[in-house]
Structures are given as structure tokens and as C-alpha cells.
Amino acid sequence: MKSRNETIAFHFIFHYSNAIPNQAVCIAMSEPITPDAAPSPAPELTCCKPAGRPRAADKEARLQDLLATSAQLFLQHGYGKVSLEMIAREAHVAVRTIYVKFGGKVGLLSAIIESGRERYFGNMDALESDPRPLEQVLADFSARLVELITTPSVVNLNRMVIAEAKTHPELAATFNQAGPGLTRDLLGRFFARPDIKARFRPEVPHEMLAVHLINCLIGDQLSRLLFEPGAINEEEKRKKVELGLDLFLRSTLR
């Protein structure tokens, strides 16, 4: 099980916390009594509130622990080789809990990807209404995207999806819907904004602008998946975003 401060990043990856047990322990202590001394008054018992419905913080911690455990098992063994029973056993939950919360393994995978994406984009304004200048919005979004896709866990997730897409088409569909497909849709709607659309060459569809930006930022995707990616520091990430965004804007602006 991962420690409370350890990050597990997953397609898109991710920062989780271990679950906090919802148990109360009541302890009463008193000083020993000796024949020559009168007994000291026993201190008042300190007791926690009786167990009841889990607090919101406890429920969230348990949820994140379940997602973290599931992500770790998927990456270690592969999507097809991991059962809900295995996840339930490792996460110390009932299989029925997973069904009720996520509907099954596909829903659980989708929640993992969405949670990881939220870590990187959760505090960013919606692209469709962001009032900042075009260049500033794209620089912010691009930096977050590059930070996400360069994590080893995301690379491994991409490899897993490609390897198992034929035997588990629901895996590929879920991954695309919650990950790359969502990114393309968000960028496409941003480029379709009238004020943004006016800045770009009219013959280029907004859907193509979205794909072109991603390709400029990611680069050689085949090599990225075939070979083990080397470590990249913050300065190299910044330079990657700067050059990729410059290439995109120079090739698409009016």
C-alpha cells in the first residue's frame, strides 16, 4: 500500500491518500495505588463519539485509497488480469461496494483517469469561458498537459491500453473518452469560440487545431511508447511547451 504522501499518477496520474480507519479507541489510565498513599482521583474517562456514519473526509480518503490500489494493480498486472475480487481484497472493501459506486471495472477505470486528470486541471478555468488572452490560456493548458503526459505512469497506461485494446475494446473506449478524447473535445470547443476562432486561419477546422496542438506538444508519440522515457526536469518541460506552442501558433494564426 502506498504511503500517504506518495503520488500515484494514472493518464493521464495522480496523488492519493491512504484511508483513515473510522474506529474509536477509549483509554482510561490511573496511577498505581500504594499502601502509604491515598488513591489519587481517577482521571475522567476520555471517550470518542460512538461509531456512526463515516465522515465525509473518511469516505473521501477511502475512495482515494480504492482508486490508488486499483490503479496500481492495473499497471502491475494488466487490465484483463485484474478482477474486482482482487481489487476488493487488496483495498479491503466489498466487491458490492465497487459495483454500487462504479458499476464495475470499466467505471472504476474511468474514475481513476478522471481523478488523475483532476489533479492537473481541476483548478484551471473552463476553456470555454476563460477570459485570459489566447496565448496565456494555451500556455497554461499546455504546461499542465505536458506535466501529465510525461509521468511514467501515464506512459505505462498508454502502453497497457494499446496492448489490450483488441481483447478489451471497452478499455480503449473508456480510456479515450476519459483521457485523450476529452482533451481533444475541450480544445475543440475552445478553438470554436467566436473570439478565438477569429485569430486562426479560417480554412483550418477547430477539430484539426486541437489535434495539431497536442501533436506539437507531445512530439514523436511512437518513440515515447516504444522506448523507456528518460527523466525530464522542469526546465526541459518548460522548453518543450515553449517550442511546441510556438510551432503551433506560427503555423495556424492568421
Contacts in CASP RR format, 6 or more apart in sequence:
PFRMAT RR
TARGET T0000
AUTHOR 0000-0000-0000
METHOD contacts of the structure
MODEL  1
MKSRNETIAFHFIFHYSNAIPNQAVCIAMSEPITPDAAPSPAPELTCCKP
AGRPRAADKEARLQDLLATSAQLFLQHGYGKVSLEMIAREAHVAVRTIYV
KFGGKVGLLSAIIESGRERYFGNMDALESDPRPLEQVLADFSARLVELIT
TPSVVNLNRMVIAEAKTHPELAATFNQAGPGLTRDLLGRFFARPDIKARF
RPEVPHEMLAVHLINCLIGDQLSRLLFEPGAINEEEKRKKVELGLDLFLR
STLR
1 18 0 8 1.000
1 65 0 8 1.000
1 69 0 8 1.000
2 8 0 8 1.000
2 16 0 8 1.000
2 18 0 8 1.000
2 68 0 8 1.000
2 72 0 8 1.000
3 18 0 8 1.000
4 17 0 8 1.000
4 18 0 8 1.000
6 16 0 8 1.000
7 13 0 8 1.000
7 14 0 8 1.000
7 15 0 8 1.000
7 16 0 8 1.000
8 14 0 8 1.000
8 15 0 8 1.000
8 16 0 8 1.000
8 68 0 8 1.000
8 71 0 8 1.000
8 72 0 8 1.000
8 153 0 8 1.000
9 15 0 8 1.000
9 116 0 8 1.000
9 119 0 8 1.000
9 148 0 8 1.000
9 151 0 8 1.000
9 152 0 8 1.000
9 153 0 8 1.000
9 154 0 8 1.000
10 71 0 8 1.000
10 74 0 8 1.000
10 75 0 8 1.000
10 112 0 8 1.000
10 113 0 8 1.000
10 115 0 8 1.000
10 116 0 8 1.000
10 153 0 8 1.000
10 154 0 8 1.000
10 157 0 8 1.000
11 113 0 8 1.000
11 116 0 8 1.000
11 117 0 8 1.000
11 148 0 8 1.000
11 153 0 8 1.000
11 154 0 8 1.000
11 157 0 8 1.000
11 158 0 8 1.000
11 175 0 8 1.000
11 178 0 8 1.000
11 179 0 8 1.000
12 113 0 8 1.000
12 116 0 8 1.000
12 117 0 8 1.000
12 120 0 8 1.000
12 148 0 8 1.000
12 149 0 8 1.000
12 154 0 8 1.000
12 157 0 8 1.000
12 178 0 8 1.000
12 179 0 8 1.000
13 71 0 8 1.000
13 116 0 8 1.000
13 119 0 8 1.000
13 148 0 8 1.000
13 151 0 8 1.000
13 153 0 8 1.000
13 154 0 8 1.000
13 157 0 8 1.000
14 67 0 8 1.000
14 68 0 8 1.000
14 71 0 8 1.000
14 112 0 8 1.000
14 115 0 8 1.000
14 116 0 8 1.000
14 119 0 8 1.000
14 153 0 8 1.000
15 116 0 8 1.000
15 119 0 8 1.000
16 64 0 8 1.000
16 65 0 8 1.000
16 67 0 8 1.000
16 68 0 8 1.000
16 115 0 8 1.000
17 61 0 8 1.000
17 64 0 8 1.000
17 65 0 8 1.000
18 61 0 8 1.000
18 65 0 8 1.000
19 58 0 8 1.000
19 61 0 8 1.000
19 62 0 8 1.000
19 64 0 8 1.000
19 65 0 8 1.000
19 66 0 8 1.000
19 92 0 8 1.000
20 57 0 8 1.000
20 58 0 8 1.000
20 61 0 8 1.000
20 62 0 8 1.000
22 51 0 8 1.000
22 52 0 8 1.000
22 54 0 8 1.000
22 55 0 8 1.000
22 58 0 8 1.000
23 51 0 8 1.000
24 47 0 8 1.000
24 48 0 8 1.000
24 49 0 8 1.000
24 50 0 8 1.000
24 51 0 8 1.000
25 48 0 8 1.000
26 45 0 8 1.000
26 46 0 8 1.000
26 47 0 8 1.000
26 48 0 8 1.000
27 46 0 8 1.000
28 42 0 8 1.000
28 43 0 8 1.000
28 45 0 8 1.000
28 46 0 8 1.000
29 43 0 8 1.000
30 40 0 8 1.000
30 42 0 8 1.000
30 43 0 8 1.000
31 40 0 8 1.000
33 39 0 8 1.000
33 40 0 8 1.000
54 62 0 8 1.000
62 93 0 8 1.000
63 101 0 8 1.000
64 115 0 8 1.000
65 91 0 8 1.000
66 87 0 8 1.000
66 91 0 8 1.000
66 93 0 8 1.000
66 98 0 8 1.000
67 108 0 8 1.000
67 111 0 8 1.000
67 112 0 8 1.000
67 115 0 8 1.000
69 87 0 8 1.000
69 90 0 8 1.000
69 91 0 8 1.000
70 82 0 8 1.000
70 87 0 8 1.000
70 91 0 8 1.000
70 108 0 8 1.000
70 109 0 8 1.000
70 112 0 8 1.000
71 112 0 8 1.000
71 153 0 8 1.000
73 82 0 8 1.000
73 86 0 8 1.000
73 87 0 8 1.000
73 90 0 8 1.000
74 82 0 8 1.000
74 109 0 8 1.000
74 112 0 8 1.000
74 157 0 8 1.000
74 160 0 8 1.000
75 153 0 8 1.000
75 156 0 8 1.000
75 157 0 8 1.000
75 160 0 8 1.000
78 160 0 8 1.000
78 164 0 8 1.000
79 105 0 8 1.000
79 109 0 8 1.000
79 160 0 8 1.000
79 161 0 8 1.000
79 164 0 8 1.000
79 168 0 8 1.000
79 171 0 8 1.000
80 164 0 8 1.000
80 167 0 8 1.000
80 168 0 8 1.000
80 171 0 8 1.000
82 105 0 8 1.000
83 105 0 8 1.000
84 95 0 8 1.000
84 98 0 8 1.000
84 99 0 8 1.000
84 104 0 8 1.000
84 105 0 8 1.000
84 108 0 8 1.000
85 95 0 8 1.000
87 98 0 8 1.000
87 108 0 8 1.000
88 94 0 8 1.000
88 95 0 8 1.000
88 97 0 8 1.000
88 98 0 8 1.000
98 104 0 8 1.000
98 108 0 8 1.000
102 108 0 8 1.000
102 110 0 8 1.000
102 111 0 8 1.000
106 170 0 8 1.000
106 171 0 8 1.000
106 174 0 8 1.000
107 174 0 8 1.000
109 171 0 8 1.000
109 174 0 8 1.000
109 175 0 8 1.000
109 178 0 8 1.000
110 174 0 8 1.000
110 177 0 8 1.000
110 178 0 8 1.000
113 174 0 8 1.000
113 175 0 8 1.000
113 178 0 8 1.000
113 179 0 8 1.000
114 178 0 8 1.000
117 148 0 8 1.000
117 178 0 8 1.000
117 179 0 8 1.000
117 182 0 8 1.000
120 144 0 8 1.000
120 145 0 8 1.000
120 147 0 8 1.000
120 148 0 8 1.000
121 141 0 8 1.000
121 144 0 8 1.000
124 130 0 8 1.000
124 140 0 8 1.000
124 141 0 8 1.000
124 144 0 8 1.000
125 131 0 8 1.000
125 132 0 8 1.000
127 137 0 8 1.000
127 141 0 8 1.000
127 186 0 8 1.000
127 187 0 8 1.000
127 189 0 8 1.000
127 190 0 8 1.000
128 189 0 8 1.000
128 190 0 8 1.000
128 193 0 8 1.000
130 137 0 8 1.000
130 190 0 8 1.000
132 140 0 8 1.000
134 196 0 8 1.000
134 199 0 8 1.000
135 245 0 8 1.000
135 249 0 8 1.000
137 190 0 8 1.000
138 213 0 8 1.000
138 245 0 8 1.000
138 248 0 8 1.000
138 249 0 8 1.000
139 241 0 8 1.000
139 245 0 8 1.000
141 187 0 8 1.000
142 213 0 8 1.000
142 217 0 8 1.000
142 241 0 8 1.000
142 244 0 8 1.000
142 245 0 8 1.000
143 237 0 8 1.000
143 238 0 8 1.000
143 241 0 8 1.000
145 183 0 8 1.000
145 214 0 8 1.000
145 217 0 8 1.000
146 217 0 8 1.000
146 218 0 8 1.000
146 237 0 8 1.000
146 240 0 8 1.000
146 241 0 8 1.000
147 237 0 8 1.000
148 154 0 8 1.000
149 155 0 8 1.000
149 218 0 8 1.000
150 229 0 8 1.000
150 232 0 8 1.000
150 237 0 8 1.000
152 229 0 8 1.000
155 224 0 8 1.000
155 225 0 8 1.000
155 229 0 8 1.000
157 175 0 8 1.000
158 225 0 8 1.000
159 225 0 8 1.000
161 171 0 8 1.000
161 172 0 8 1.000
161 175 0 8 1.000
162 225 0 8 1.000
164 171 0 8 1.000
164 172 0 8 1.000
165 171 0 8 1.000
165 172 0 8 1.000
180 214 0 8 1.000
183 210 0 8 1.000
183 214 0 8 1.000
184 207 0 8 1.000
184 210 0 8 1.000
184 211 0 8 1.000
184 214 0 8 1.000
185 210 0 8 1.000
187 209 0 8 1.000
187 210 0 8 1.000
187 213 0 8 1.000
187 214 0 8 1.000
188 206 0 8 1.000
188 207 0 8 1.000
188 209 0 8 1.000
188 210 0 8 1.000
189 206 0 8 1.000
190 196 0 8 1.000
190 210 0 8 1.000
191 197 0 8 1.000
191 200 0 8 1.000
191 206 0 8 1.000
191 209 0 8 1.000
191 210 0 8 1.000
192 206 0 8 1.000
197 206 0 8 1.000
199 253 0 8 1.000
199 254 0 8 1.000
200 206 0 8 1.000
200 209 0 8 1.000
200 252 0 8 1.000
200 253 0 8 1.000
200 254 0 8 1.000
201 252 0 8 1.000
201 253 0 8 1.000
201 254 0 8 1.000
202 254 0 8 1.000
204 212 0 8 1.000
204 252 0 8 1.000
209 252 0 8 1.000
212 248 0 8 1.000
212 251 0 8 1.000
212 252 0 8 1.000
213 245 0 8 1.000
213 248 0 8 1.000
215 221 0 8 1.000
216 244 0 8 1.000
216 245 0 8 1.000
216 247 0 8 1.000
216 248 0 8 1.000
217 240 0 8 1.000
217 241 0 8 1.000
217 244 0 8 1.000
217 245 0 8 1.000
217 248 0 8 1.000
218 224 0 8 1.000
232 240 0 8 1.000
END
